[in-house]
Amino acid sequence: MTDLGRAPGQDAGGEIRVGKVRIDRAARTLEVDGQPAKLGARAVDVLLALVDRRERAVGKNELLDLVWPDVVVEENNLQVHISALRKLLGQEAIVTIPGRGYRFALADETATAPPPTTARDAPRTNLPAVLAPLYGRDAERTAVADKVRRLPLVSIVGPGGIGKSRLAQAVAHDLLPAFPDGVWLVEFAPLDDGAQVVPAAATALQRRSALGVNLAQLVEWLRGRRLLLVLDNCEHVLDAAAELVAAVRRDAPDVQLLTTSQEPLRLADEQIVRLGTLAVPAKLPLEQAQHVGALALFVARARAADPRFRLAAENLHAALDICARLDGIALAIELAAARLPLLGLDGVRARLDDRFRMLTGGTRFAMPRHQTLRAALEWSHALLTADEQTVFRRLGVFVGSFDLDSAQRVGAGGDDTLDRWAVLDILGALVDKSWVQAEDGAVPRYRLLESSRAFALERLDAAGETPLAQRAHAEAMLARFDASRDGTWLSTTDARIAEYGADFDNLKAALTWAHGVAGDASTAIALVGASAWLWRFLGRQAEGRAWLERALERVNGATPAAREARLHYAFLELSRSRAIGAERLLAHAERALVLYRQLGDPVRTCLTLAHQALLYAWLGDPARAAATLAEADAAFDPQWAPLLKRPLLTARGVVHYEARRLDLARAAWAERLAIERQLGEREMEMAALTNLVDIDFTAGNLAAAIVGGRELVAAIRRERLRSWESFALGNLSAALTAAGQLDEALQLAREALPLLAGQGATASFLEHFALLALRRGGVEVAAQVLGCVDTTHARVGFRRGPAEQIAYETLRAALEKDVRAERLSELRAAGAALAVDDAARLALA
């Protein structure tokens, strides 16, 4: 047997006497009252390991490595041997120290009495001699240490399980040389009430008769000493901890303090460090990612749980997804890693939606509240007041972040138990107590970590408040997006997306509820109409139209005219493509126009006329297009906000472009470009530039179209102006195809396709994609796509646009020349059965 029971450099021979027990180290045997004890060899190894390290707690992992080197064993093996030793030596012989491990507590009667301890020789700390590795906290470790050196009171604040205690201990360990009278850790976690705070501090400071020490005596003893006092886990004894800290600050000013808590002490000179979650690496190669924050911790704990685990390229995404969905919370990540031997990486990932049942594999030596994720949350939740618990669970209905006004509406809940001002104060308390995260930004937004949100939703359901909270949430989103409509012509698209884009997930959740069985038709109709603009500018028109279709089905005689009109106009806004169909779009335009005229709304009457003119141009009816455009021009009031001229200029540009009056079309788009630039409207500037590139292509200026298209795509990507990326890529690909630069054209077309599909606009470029396939040698593929093109245009009823007509005529002429008429007919018939997106994928394969 490997002799692992002795410390490095210690003689393996000799005996140890502990009361009635004699241990013969050389023979590795025990006697009790002179009689041999029946104890296995592994149990003897455990005992010797503890005896030789009696001055400190020995952690579970260290004991496993000492007694079972290079062997993977179950943790309960150790517990069996500990139980056997306690039966033999007495329960008090081996003490369990929560969060640390086991310590041998009986005196060794054979040991030579140590010389009297002098002040110089006295221990200067009760910190663990060896700290567990700290992952992903290098920056925080340096920053907190710097603050502690300079400031008298520093508090590390954050949610439970985030790693506050480990960070504090690491900082304290680093600063040990800086404090002549030592660094002392006071652990408040095991305490039941505030009356135990002072005795716990006295015990940690190794004061005699600690239980009899009062606050004044403790502070008197600290007076004049230069030491660092670390008060860990203050949240459940906050008042008593604050009283202790205030007294130390007042009467022992040379003592510096570092505290950890889920909420601040709220003392005047407290410097708060809010500890964020561990970073989850994104878009980093494996070699770098595995050393970053959350992933580094996950890998370390995974290998401890299962030595066979290796992070590799094929499982990197799954590991990252686990870390991200657990919000980079250290405790949750450790619990997830502990489940790997049983479930495997994919099994853990698949079960995160049921995280409270899965994440229960805490280490035996952890505090009870860190044994499971649910226990950690329940312990912290119990520290909240009843009203704080109410608001917290209601906030669980938010998906992602939320604004202050929405939080007040949902927190109040509509049941008159809380008013909005009370919710404001409670929200502040929940931020202080680390249940709600306050995000950086000019306008405050808030969010719950995903595990906290899952816990809140459980509590909400248990309280029977889920229907109430979901309704309040939908009404809050309606109020928010109703307000967004007011800014349509008063602020830039960039500003509106920045303000409201963060609520996109909340919007979808509210719409799902409103259209559901327990939802509300009136709210659904109003919310879809109010938010349609956001779907458009996020490039998700097809998804937005699907919600519009559902809302339109619920319109009835009781629907207010303004809300119905808004739905019809929203459908026009989300349908800037010929692929939607002439009949449907004209019907929406006509109904919106009737309603707005009835409502006496001159602005929206003008805008609807402009859109109707555009539709007539697409239909190939220049006379009606010109007449409707003239009516829109006459309705426009020059005193209106400049942005209201945008739809009019768009219609003017389209009407002239469809009639091949390219100079007039260019002038209209150039005027609109000037307005967008004057207003700093970068998103809409891209729309004007996209159409100007299209005009260059139609005019045969391929070189200008390619140069302008490349500049446009570069600007869109550089500034992440996504609304017009699909059309910019498509136009540039078309110009490159016409110029014979096929490789680049193919690459750009492939990038454009998923964006176009998301907008329902693939048909706008199908002729160009078919021509690209032809020029790459895919003659029969091009013929099939041509069949899909013909069928699609016959169905939608719109005339082909000028640029598409050029591509179509070139394509058809080439195919009729190179393919037998009978074979061409067969291929076109086969292509007619293809869906538009499938035909595009075939062309670009």
N, C-alpha and C positions, 0 to 999 in steps of 0.2 A: 504493500500500500504506500502511496506517495505520502510523505510526512508533511501534511499541510496544516497541522494543528498549531505549529509554532510560528511566531513572527520571524521575519528575516533576521538572521544572525543569532537566533536564540538556541541554546543548547537543547537538544531533543531529550536528554536524560533528566533524571530527578523526579521528585514527587511533589504533589500539591495537596494540601490539606484544607478542606472546606467543611468546618463543623464535623459532622459524623462521617464525612466522605473523604476517602483518600484516593487520589488519582496517581497511578504509576505511569508516568509519561513514556518511559522506555518500553514497558510491557504493553502499554495502551490498554490498561485494565482499571476497573474501579472496585473499591470496597466500601460497603456501608455497614457501620458498626462492626468492622472487622470481617464481614462476610462478603464474598464475591458477589457483585451485582451483575445481573443478566442484562447486558447492553450491547447492541450491535456495534461493529467497527465504525460505521458511518456516524452513528450517534456520538461515539467518542470523538471523532473528528470535529463534529459540530461543537461539542463542549470545549475542546481544546482551542478551537478557533475563537470562541467567545471569551474564554479565560485569558488567552494571550492578548486580547484586545479589550480588556475589561474597562479601560479608561474611556471608552466611547461606544456609541451604538454601531452595530455592524449591519449593514443593509442586506436585504435578501439576495440581491444579485452578487454581492461580494461573497456571501456565505456559499452560494451555489458554486461560484468559481473556485473557492477554496476547497470545498469538500468533494465536488464532482468536476474536476478540471477536464475541459475538452469533451464533456459528455452532456447531452441535452436531456434533462430530466423534468418531470412535472413539479410544479411549485409545491404541491401538497406533500411531496416526499420530505421536504424540509420541515413542514408543519408537524408531520408525524414524529420526527425525531425530537423537535422542540417539546412536544407534549410528553414524550417518554422521559425526557430529562426533567421536566417539571414534576412529574410523578415521583421521580427518584429523589430530587433535591429539594422539592417544595416549590409551590407556585411563585413565591417571591424571588426565587433564585435567578430567573431569567425574566427581565422586564421588557415588555413591548413598548416601544416609543413610536407613537403614530407618525407616519411619514418618514421615519428614519430607519427602523429595523429593530434588532434585539440587542440588549446589553446585559452582561453577566453582573449580578448585583451583590453576590456574597463576597465577603472579605477572604483573601488568601492568607491563611494563618501561617504559612511557611515563608511568606515574603518578609524581607528585611524591612523594618520600619524606616520610612524615609526621613531625612533630616528635616528639621523645622523649616517651614517655608518663610522666606523673607519677602519683603515687598518687591524686591528686584526680581525674585524668582517666581512670583505668583503668576498664574496663567493670565494672559491678557485678553482672552476671548473664550467664548463657549460655542463659537461657530464650528461646524463640522470640519475636521482636518482636511478632508477631501470633498470637493463639491462635485455634484453631477454636472456633466457638460451642459452648457447653455447654448442653445441653437438659435441663430437668427436675431440675436439681441446685441450685437457688437456696438452698433451706433447708440442704442439706448443705454448700454452699460457705461460707455464713455461719457455720455451726456449727464446721466444721473450722478456718476462719480464726481464730475466737475461741479455740479450744483451742490452736492453734499460738502465738498471742500470749501465752498464759498458762502453757503447759506445755512442758517441755524436749523431750519425745519423743512424737510422735503418729504412729500407724500406721493407714493406711486399709486395711482388710482386706475381701476379697470374692472371689467367683469370677472366673475369667478372662473377659475380655471385657465386664465389667460397667461399666467406665468409671473405674477407680481412677486411672489415669495422667492422664487429662484433668482430673479433679477436682483432683488434686494440683498440676498445672501452673497451673490457674486460681487456686487458693488462693495458690500461690507468687507468681504475677503480682500478685495483689491486695496481698500483703504486702511487696512490694519496697521501698516507702518506709520500712518499719519497721526495716530492717536496714542499718546504715551500711556494713557490709562486704559487702553484696550477698546475692543468692539464687542458689544454684548447684544445677543439676540433674545428677544422676549416673544414667545409664541402664545398668542391669545386664542388660537383656534380651539384648543381643548376646553376653554372656559365656558361656564354656564351663565354667568352674569357678571356685571361690572364690579361687584364687590371683590372679585378675585384678581382684578387687574394689578393692584399694588403688590399683593403677595407674589404674583407671578413674576413681576419685575424684580422684586427683592430676591426671589429664588434664582432667577437667571443671573443676577449680579453676585450670587454666591454670598449673600448676607446671612448671618446666623439668625436663627429664630424668625425665618422669613414670614411665617404666618402671623406673627405679632407686630410686624412693622406697619406703621401707618404712613400716609402720604407725606406728612411733614418730616418724619424721621428719614424716609427714603430720600427726599429732596435734600435734607441736611447732609446726608452721607455723600450725595452727588456733588454738593457745592465745592467748587474749586477743582474738580477733576476734569480732565480733558479726555473725554471718551465719546464714542459714538454709540447711541442707543437705538437699536433697530426694533421697532414695534410691529409685529407681523399679524395680519388678519384682524384689523381693528373694527370691521363693520358691525359686528353684533354686540360690541361693547363700546360703541362709539363715544357716548357721553363720558364714560369713565376714562377712556383713553385720552379724550380731549382734555379732561381735567388734569390728568397726569402730565400731559405734554405742556399745558399752560403753566402748571406749577414749576416744572423743570425750566421752562423758558424764563420765568420770572425770577426764580431764586437760585438756579444753577446755570448761568448763562454760558459757561464754558462747555457744557454738554451739547452735542449736536444730535439731531434726531432724524431718523429715516423711518417712515411708516409705510405700511401697505394696507389698502382698504378698498372696498368697492365704492366708497364715497368719501369725499374730503372730510377733514376734521372741522373745517370752517373756522380756523384761527387766523388772526390778523396777519401774521408773518409766514403763513404756510405757502410754500412753493409747490404747486401741483404739477405732477407729470402724468398725463393721461397715457396709459400704455395701450397702444393699438394691438391689433391681432398680428400674428406672424405673417410676413410677406409670402405670397404664393407666386412663384416665378412664372412669368409668361414669355413665350417666344424666346426661350434661351435653349442652347444646346444642352444635352444631357450632362456633359462634364461640368457646366456651370450651374445648371438648375439644381443638381443634387446637393449643392452646398448653400442653397438659399433658404433661410427661414423655415417655413412650414414643411417644405419637402425634406430638408435636412433632418428635422426632428422625426418626421414620419419614417424615413429610411432607417435612422438609428433605432427607433423603437420597434420597427418591423424586424430588423435583424436580431434584436434582442429576443423577440418573441419567436422568431423562426430563423435560425442561422442559415437556412437554405435560401432565404429571400435575397434577390439581387435586383437592383433597379437597372433597367435596360431600355433601349429605345422603344421596344414593343409594349412595355407596360408603363412608360412615363406618363402618357396622357391619362391613364386611369388613376395613377397616384396623384397627379396634379388635380384632377377633378375631385377626388376625395378631399384633398386639402382645401380646395376652394369652397366646396359645399359645406365644409365644416368651419368656414370663415377664418381659417388660420388660428383657431383656438387651440392652445397647447393641450389642454386636458382632453378635448374631443379627439384630437389627432392621436394622442397616446392610447386612448381607449379603442379607437379604430384599428390601430396597428396591432393591438393585443388580440384582435379577432382574426388576424391573418391565418394562423395555423389551422383554425377551424373552417373558415369561409373562403380563404384565398382572396386575392386582390379584387377580382371581378365580383365575388360574392359580397364583399364589404361594400363596394361601390353600389351594387344593385339594391342593397338594403338600407341605404341612407334615408330613404323616405320614412322608414320605421326606426329611426335612429335611437329612440329612447329604449327600445327593447334590445337593440343590438349592442349599444355602447355601454356594456356593463362589466367589462373585464378589467377593472381597476386592480392595481397591485395590492397584495395583502396588507402591506404596511402603510398604504395611503390612508388619510383621514376618511372616515365613513362617507362624508359628503363628496369625496373624490373617487369613490368606488364605482359610481355610475354617473352618466351625464344627467340623468333625471334627478339623482340625489343632489348633485351640485346645484341645479337650478331650483329645486324645491327648498333647499336650505336658504338660498339667497332670497327667494320669493317670500319666505316666511318673515323676513325682516321688513317687508313693505307694509305700509298702512293699508287699511281696507280700501280706501279710495284710490291709492296708488295701484293696488292690485286690479281694481276695476278698470282704470284707464289703460294700464299695461295690457290686459287681455284684449281690450277693444282695439288697441293699436295693432294687434296681430293680423287684422284683416288687410293691412297695407302690404302691397307687394313691392319690395325695394324701398326706395326713399319716399318721403312725403313732406309736404310743406306745413307751416305752422297753422294756417287757417283750417286746412283739412284735418289736422290732428285735433284741433279744438272741436270741430263738428263731430268727428267720430268718437272722440273721448267723451263728449257730453252724451252722445248716444241717443238723443231724442226722447229719453224717458223721464226727464226732469229731475233725475237724482243728482246731477252735477251741472253747473252752468259752465259756459265757455271760459270764464275768467278763472274759475277753480281749476279747470283742466290745464290752463296755462301754467299755473303754479305747480301742479302735479307733474306736468311734462318736464319742468325744470328739475324737480326732485328726481325723476326717473333718469334724467341725463346725469345728474350728480351721482346717482347710485349705480351708474353704468349699465342700466337695463336698456336705455335708448342711446344710440350713438348720434352725436351732433356732427354733421358733415361740414367741411370747410366750404366757404363760398360767400359771395356778397349777400345773397339771400339765404337765410338759414333753412336747411333741410335736415331731416332726421330719418333714422332707420333702426330697425331691430336686426340683430344678427340672426341668421337663419335658424340656429338651434333655439334661440330665445323666442323667435316667431312661432316655431312649431309648438313650443311649450305654451305660449300665449293662446294659440288656437285650441289646444286641448282644454285649457282653463275656460276659454270662452264657451266652448261646447258644453262643458260640465256645468257652467252657470246658466245654460239655456239662453244665451244672449246672441248666438250666431246669426239668426235671422235679423235681429235688431241692428247688429253691427254692420252686416252686409248692406242693409238698406241705407244706413247712415253713410257708409262708404260710397255707395253709388250716388247719393245726393251730394256728397262733398265733391265728387268728381264732376258732377253736373254743374255745380256752382263754379268750380274752377274753370271748366272749359267754356261755360257761358261767358265768363269774364274774358277768356282768350279771344272770343269772337269780336269783342269790342275793340281789340287792338289790331284787327286785320289790316286796316288801312292807315294805322297810326304808328306802327313800329315795324322794324325790319323783320324779315323771315328769320334771319340768324338770331335776333334777340328773342323772338317768340319760341323758336326751337330750344334755345338755351333755357328759357323760363319754364316751358311746358313739356319738353321732350322727356325729362326725367320721370314724368308721370305716365309714360306710355304703358308700362306693365300694370299700373293701377287702373288705367283706362280700360284695358282689356278685361281685367278682373271684374270691374263694374259692369261692363257690357255683358259679360257672361252671366252675371247674376240677373241683370235686368231682363235678359231674354230667356231666362230659365223659368222653371215651373213656379218657383216662389217669387219671381221677379215682378216688374211693373212695366207695362207697355208704355205708359206715358213717359217714364224716365228713360226707357230704351230709345224712344223716338227722339226725345230732346237731346240725349247724350250723343247719339250717332251724328245728328246734324251739327252739334256744337263742335265736335272733334274732328270732322272730316278733313279739315285742312292739314292736320298733323299727319294723317296717314299719307296724304299726298307728298308732303315735304320730307317724309322719312323714306320715300320710295317704296311704299307698301300699298299702292293703289288697289291692287286686286283684293287684298285682305279687307281693306276699308270698304270696297264695293260690296263684299259679301255681307258685312254688317248692315250696310245700307239696304240691301235687298230684304233682309230680315225685318228691318224697321219699317220699310214701306209696306210690307205685308200686314203690319199691325195698325196702319193708319185707318181711321174710321171717321164717322160723322162728328165724333166728340173731339177729334184732334184739332187743336188751334191752328188756324190758317198759317200763322207765322212759322210754326214748327213744321208743318207739312211742306211749305214753300222752301224752307231751309234744307229739307231732305232732297227735294228735286234739284235744287241748285248744287247741293253737295255732290250729287251723282254726276253732274256736268263737270265739276272741279276734279273729280277722281277718274274722269274718262277722257283724258287728253290723247286718245288714240282712236283711229278709224276702226280698230278691230272690235269695238264694243257694239257697233251696229247703228245704222242711221235711224231706223224707225224708233228704237228705244230712246236714243238721245234726243231726238226731236220731240218725242212725247214728254220727256222730263222738262225740256226747255219751255214748251208751250204751257204746261201746267204751272211751272214756276212763274212764268210771265203773267198768267191770269191771276194768280194769287197775289203777286206783288202789286199789280195794278189795283186789285180790290183793297189791299192794305194801304194804298197810297204811299208806297215806299219808292221814291224816285231813284234813289241810289241803286237799289237792287233791281229795279226795272231796267235801268240803263245797262247794268252788268249782264243781265240775262239776255237783253237784245244783242249785246256784243257777242255773247257766246252763240246765240242763234245764227248770227251772220257767219260765224266761223263754220258752223255745221252746214249751212247752205253752200258755202264754198267747197267743203269736202264732198258734198253731193254732186258738184259740177253744175250748180245753178247760179251762174254769176250775176244774173239780173236780181234775183231775190237776195243774194248775198249783199250786193251793193245797196239795195234799198233798205235792208235791215240795218246795215252798217251806218247809213245816213241817218236813220231814225235814232240809233244809239248816239251818234255824234250830236244830234240836236238835243238829246236828253241830258247830255253831259254839262255840268255846271263848272266853269273854270274856277270857282271858289272852293270846290271840293279838295280834299287832301290830294297831294300829287300822286300818291300810290293808286288812287282810284282810276287814274288814266291807264294803268297797266293793262287791264282786260281790253280796253278800247284799242290800244296800240297793238296788242296781240292779234285781235280780230282783223285790224287793218293790214298787218303784215301777212296773215294767212290768206285773206281775201285776194290781195294783190299777187301773192306767190302762186296760188292755185290758178290764177288767170295768166300766169307767166309774165306778169308785169314786174320783173325782178328788180328794176331800179326803185320803183315805188315800195316794193316789199323791203328792200334794203334800207330805205329811208325810214320806214316805220320802226324796224328793229333797231336802227341806229339811234332813233329818238328815245326808244325805250331803254337802250343801253345807257344813254346819257343820264336819264332819270335814275336808273339803278345805281350808277356810279356816284351821282350827286348825293343820293340818300345813304350811300355806303351799304347797299343791299347786294352783297356778294353772291348769295345763293341765286338770286334772280338775274344777276349779271351773267351768270353761266347760261341761263335760259336764252338770253338775247344772243350771246356769242354762239351757242349751239345752232340757232336758226341762221345766223350769218354764215357759218360754215356750210350749212345745207344749201344756202343760196349760191355760194361760190361753186359748190359741186354741180348744181343744176345749170349754172351758167357755163360750165365746162372749164372753170379755172381750177384744175386739179391741184396744181402746185400750191395755190393760195389755200385751198381747202385742207391740204395735208399739213402745211405749216400752221395754219390757224387751229386745226384739230389737235395737233400735238401740243401746242401751247395751252389749249383749253383743257385737255386731259391732265397735263402736268399741274395746272393750277387747281383743278378739282381735287386731285390726289394730295397735293401739297397742303391744301386748306381743308381737306375732308368735307367738301361740299357735295354730298352724295346724291342730291335730288336729280341732277341731270347727268350723272356719270354714265348711265346706260345709253342715253342718246348720243352723248359725246363720243363714247367708244364706238357705237354703231356707225355714226357718220364718218369717223376717221377710218374705220375698217372698210366702209363702202368706197371712200376716195382712194384708199390704197389698193383695193381690188381693181378699180377702174384703171389705176396707174400701173398695174402689174406687179405690185410689191406684195406678193401673196403670203409669204411667211408671217410678216408683221400683221397683215390683215387678218389672218387666221387666229393668231394669238389674241388680238383685240376682240374679235368676234366671240371667241370662247369666253373671254372675261365679261363681255356684255350680256351674254345669253341668260345667266341666272338672274341678273338684275332686271332685264326686260321681262322675264317670266314672272318675277315678283310683282311687276307693275301691270301685267296682262297686256304687254305691248310688243310681244315677240313678232306679231304679224307685220309690224311696221318695217321690219328689216328682212323679211323672208326672201324677197326678190334678190337682195344683195347677197344673202347667204347662199342662195341657189347659184348665183353667178360665180361666187367664190369657189363653190364645189366644182362647177364646170371647168373653170380655169386651172384648178388643181388636178384635172384629169378625171373627175367623177362625173362622167357624162350621164350615165343612167341614174345616178343619185340626183343630179340636177333636174333631170326630167321628172322624177318622182316629186321633188319639192315643188316644181312648177305646177303639178297637178294639185297639190295642197294650196298653193297660192291662188289658183283660179277658183277653187271651191270656196276658199275663205272669203274672197272678195265678192263672190256671188251672194254669199250668205249675209255679209254685213251691209251691203247696199251702198257703200261709199266708193267714190272714184279713187283710183290710185293717185298718190301724190306725184308731183313732177319728177323728183329724184328717183322714186321707185318705178315710175313709168319708163325712165331711161334704162334702168337696169333690166326691167321686164322685157322691153323690146330687144335689147341686146341678147338676152338669154334665149328668148323664143326664136330669134333669127338663127342663132348658132345651133340650137337643137334641131330645128327644122332642116338645116343644111346637113348636119352630121348624123342624124338618126332616121332610120326608115320610118315612114309615116305610121305604119301599122305598129311597129315596136314603140314609137313615141306615144301613140294612143294608149297602149297597154301600160306603159310606165306612168303616164299621167293619171290613168284610172286607179292604179295602185296607190299613187300619192294622194289622191283625193280622199282616201280613207284615213290618212294620217292626221293626228292632232297637230296643231301648229307647233307646239314646243317639241314634239317628237320629230317633226320634219326638220326643224332647225338643228336639233342634235344630230340627225342623220347627215345634214349638209356639212356640219363642222366636225364630223367624226375623223 
